[in-house]
Amino acid sequence: MVCYEALAGSPPYTGDSPLAVVRAADRGSHVPLGTVAGVTPALAEVVQRAMARDPSDRYPGAGELARLRGALDPGDVVLPPVAGAHPAPPRAAPGTRTFGPPPPRPAPPPAPSSRRPTRVLVLGALVAVLAVAALVAGPVRRGLGVGDGAVPTTASPCPSLVPAPEPPGAALLEGDVDGDGCPSFAVRRGDVLEVVIDPAEAQPRRYQLGRADDHLLLGDWDCDGVGTPGLYRPSTGEVFYFFEWSRDGAPLVQAEAIDAGRRGATPSVSDNEGSGCQEIVLRSGQVGGGEAG
């Protein structure tokens, strides 16, 4: 992002509010850097790849990104003018002299002998910023759906998530519903689930799921990184999994019911060790009249 703004003269994503900027960044739509005057195709390709929305499309490590420094010619980099900068004074015509007392001579600053080393330093600083960003973004936890035990750090790209108070007669559910690695909230009202899958959509999607007394949970049941609904029916001991989100208004495709044989249990979402998936775990339910963990 820093490289893009330094080369293009403006940030890639803009909006009337911070939320509008976040939504624009989530859509990933911006002016291609290759169309900006003075930016070579090779440099534009490097920056655009480092800005890829999907982390798997970016450079795999800071080392590979840093090695690109030798493949780019810093002499070809032309930075845009700074807004509000004063223009340079016009040079005197060749062959003229100005007579009079000489002005006080200031101490000469330790300036470089040419502009080329300055451009090398600018490009080196930009590459260093990208390298640090790659190191920070590398080990980010994918939220729901990855059972590797990774702990999110303060450098996580996910925004701070503060749940709103639960609406009367409704319940909040947390899960990574769009597969971006960041959790979000869905609202359940009776047998209706309201969830925002795409920030560009004006209204949340609404799905009618199961019965009002079913337990509804969100989890990554098929290891694709996306949290989808799962149902536990305490009256029958059945578990239902849904693996994909449908379009707004279309019913979700229900997987085959699993007879867990545990009625009146307390369900929870748990990581399935070694697979990266999640599953619904039932605790303290009745199995044939006895208690089970």
Secondary structure, 3 states (H helix, E strand, C coil): CHHHHHHHCCCCCCCCCHHHHHHHHHHCCCCCHHHCCCCCHHHHHHHHHHCCCCHHHCCCCHHHHHHHHHHCCHHHCCCCCCCCCCCCCCCCCCCCCCCCCCCCCCCCCCCCCCHHHHHHHHHHHHHHHHHHHHHHHCCCCCCCCCCCCCCCCCCCCCCCCCCCCCCCCCEEEEECCCCCCCCEEEEEECCEEEECCCCCCCCCEEEECCCCCCEEEEECCCCCCCCEEEEEECCCCEEEECCCCCCCCCCCCCCCCEECCCECCEEEEEECCCCCCEEEEEECEEECCEEEC
